[in-house]
């Protein structure tokens, strides 16, 4: 009799609903990210990069514009001074401290990447909201424009846009990269908003007679921004690489008094055969920072995607 009673009690306990409070998608994602080694490595690289860029002018050992070793530059015998006391990486072709220029260059690289990504994000949000929220002919027109832009390789399009300007500068690089990123954000946001269009809270708002602009901006858009924000971290890595490529091709800021990693890489090509370290150091910096944004972005995407939860 007691055995039967214990069995009934166990069945009752097994069917009892737990009263523990649930957690949101973002809380669940953070719990996974805290244990994700890949995310922690990427986040550490990005945090160090941002801190370095913020305090670069104060920790650089020398003025990056000062030609302190110009007296050692010999165009025929020694065009690039090597490492020495106070100059751990030596100097460049103009006698300027290479280590200080790498440190200060982090700031300019971050500015180019962030502004280019922000510009692409704003343009993509505008077109994506118009296509996914309005629909109809607006959706058809916007998506045909997006399809044409996506059919052109991103670097080729950025090169063509930057080449249009008679006087290349840092802002022409930012504008060219931002335009290239617009269709990526637009297509992603449109897809997210189309998925929200038939969700229960949107259908309920329509049934209550809420106007379309309010539905789009208060219900559909806020719930569609998650994937777009995650994509922005991945695009930051691409923006930094594309900016370096444009500067390497001579379409960046021609004034090298304000150092930037891509610009330094482009200027070093004339001395690459004899002094490859001039290109090696800025290239490694670009690769490491791009890797950090890529690792963090991929981890965020996996953590926020219910289909790829581990």
VENLINBEL-V609486 format. One record per pair of residues at least 12 apart in sequence whose C-alpha atoms are under 7 Angstrom apart, sorted by the first residue. I is the first residue (numbers start at 1). J is the second residue. D is the distance in Angstrom with one decimal. If there is no record, write none. Layout:
BEGIN
i:I j:J d:D
i:I j:J d:D
END
This chain:
BEGIN
i:29 j:303 d:4.9
i:29 j:304 d:5.8
i:32 j:303 d:6.7
i:33 j:303 d:6.8
i:38 j:295 d:6.1
i:38 j:299 d:6.9
i:39 j:295 d:6.1
i:39 j:296 d:4.9
i:39 j:299 d:5.5
i:42 j:292 d:4.0
i:42 j:293 d:6.2
i:42 j:295 d:5.0
i:42 j:296 d:4.8
i:43 j:292 d:6.6
i:43 j:296 d:6.0
i:45 j:289 d:6.7
i:45 j:292 d:5.3
i:46 j:289 d:6.7
i:46 j:292 d:5.8
i:46 j:293 d:6.6
i:53 j:104 d:7.0
i:53 j:106 d:5.1
i:53 j:107 d:4.1
i:53 j:110 d:7.0
i:54 j:107 d:6.6
i:56 j:103 d:5.7
i:56 j:104 d:5.1
i:56 j:107 d:6.8
i:57 j:104 d:6.0
i:60 j:100 d:4.9
i:60 j:103 d:6.3
i:60 j:104 d:6.9
i:61 j:100 d:6.1
i:62 j:97 d:6.8
i:62 j:100 d:5.9
i:63 j:100 d:7.0
i:64 j:96 d:6.2
i:64 j:97 d:6.2
i:64 j:100 d:5.5
i:64 j:101 d:5.0
i:65 j:96 d:6.5
i:65 j:257 d:5.4
i:66 j:96 d:5.8
i:67 j:94 d:6.1
i:67 j:95 d:4.6
i:67 j:96 d:4.5
i:68 j:95 d:5.8
i:68 j:96 d:5.9
i:69 j:91 d:7.0
i:69 j:95 d:4.3
i:69 j:96 d:6.5
i:70 j:94 d:6.1
i:70 j:95 d:4.3
i:73 j:95 d:6.5
i:79 j:93 d:5.8
i:80 j:92 d:5.5
i:80 j:93 d:4.9
i:101 j:259 d:5.8
i:102 j:261 d:6.9
i:102 j:282 d:6.8
i:104 j:259 d:6.7
i:105 j:259 d:4.8
i:105 j:260 d:4.2
i:105 j:261 d:5.5
i:106 j:260 d:6.8
i:108 j:260 d:5.4
i:109 j:240 d:6.8
i:109 j:260 d:5.7
i:109 j:261 d:6.4
i:112 j:174 d:5.9
i:113 j:236 d:5.7
i:113 j:239 d:5.3
i:113 j:240 d:5.1
i:114 j:236 d:6.7
i:115 j:174 d:6.6
i:116 j:174 d:4.8
i:116 j:175 d:6.5
i:116 j:177 d:5.8
i:116 j:178 d:4.5
i:116 j:239 d:6.7
i:117 j:178 d:6.0
i:117 j:232 d:6.8
i:117 j:235 d:6.6
i:117 j:236 d:5.9
i:117 j:239 d:6.7
i:119 j:178 d:5.1
i:120 j:178 d:4.3
i:120 j:179 d:5.9
i:120 j:181 d:4.9
i:120 j:182 d:4.4
i:121 j:182 d:6.4
i:121 j:185 d:6.1
i:123 j:182 d:5.4
i:124 j:182 d:4.5
i:124 j:183 d:6.1
i:124 j:185 d:4.6
i:124 j:186 d:4.0
i:125 j:185 d:6.7
i:125 j:186 d:6.0
i:125 j:189 d:6.8
i:127 j:142 d:6.6
i:127 j:186 d:5.5
i:128 j:186 d:4.1
i:128 j:187 d:6.3
i:128 j:189 d:5.2
i:128 j:190 d:4.7
i:129 j:190 d:6.5
i:131 j:190 d:6.1
i:132 j:190 d:4.5
i:132 j:193 d:5.3
i:132 j:194 d:5.7
i:133 j:193 d:6.9
i:133 j:216 d:5.7
i:146 j:183 d:5.1
i:149 j:183 d:6.7
i:150 j:183 d:6.7
i:154 j:180 d:5.9
i:155 j:242 d:6.6
i:157 j:180 d:6.8
i:158 j:176 d:4.9
i:158 j:177 d:5.8
i:158 j:180 d:6.2
i:159 j:246 d:6.6
i:161 j:176 d:5.5
i:162 j:176 d:5.6
i:162 j:251 d:6.4
i:163 j:251 d:6.8
i:168 j:251 d:5.6
i:168 j:252 d:5.7
i:168 j:253 d:5.9
i:169 j:252 d:5.3
i:169 j:253 d:3.9
i:169 j:254 d:6.7
i:170 j:252 d:5.7
i:170 j:253 d:4.9
i:173 j:243 d:6.3
i:173 j:252 d:6.0
i:177 j:239 d:6.4
i:185 j:228 d:6.4
i:188 j:228 d:6.6
i:189 j:224 d:6.5
i:189 j:228 d:6.4
i:192 j:224 d:5.2
i:193 j:220 d:5.9
i:193 j:221 d:6.6
i:193 j:224 d:5.8
i:196 j:220 d:5.7
i:197 j:220 d:6.9
i:202 j:215 d:6.8
i:202 j:219 d:6.6
i:230 j:297 d:5.9
i:230 j:300 d:6.4
i:230 j:301 d:6.2
i:231 j:297 d:6.9
i:233 j:293 d:5.9
i:233 j:297 d:5.2
i:234 j:293 d:6.0
i:234 j:294 d:5.3
i:234 j:297 d:5.2
i:236 j:293 d:6.8
i:237 j:290 d:4.3
i:237 j:293 d:5.5
i:237 j:294 d:6.3
i:240 j:290 d:7.0
i:243 j:262 d:6.5
i:244 j:261 d:6.8
i:244 j:262 d:3.6
i:244 j:263 d:6.7
i:245 j:262 d:6.7
i:247 j:262 d:5.3
i:247 j:263 d:4.9
i:247 j:266 d:6.0
i:248 j:262 d:6.1
i:248 j:263 d:6.1
i:248 j:265 d:6.1
i:248 j:266 d:3.7
i:249 j:266 d:6.7
i:250 j:266 d:7.0
i:261 j:282 d:5.2
i:264 j:282 d:6.8
i:265 j:279 d:5.0
i:265 j:282 d:6.1
i:265 j:283 d:6.7
END
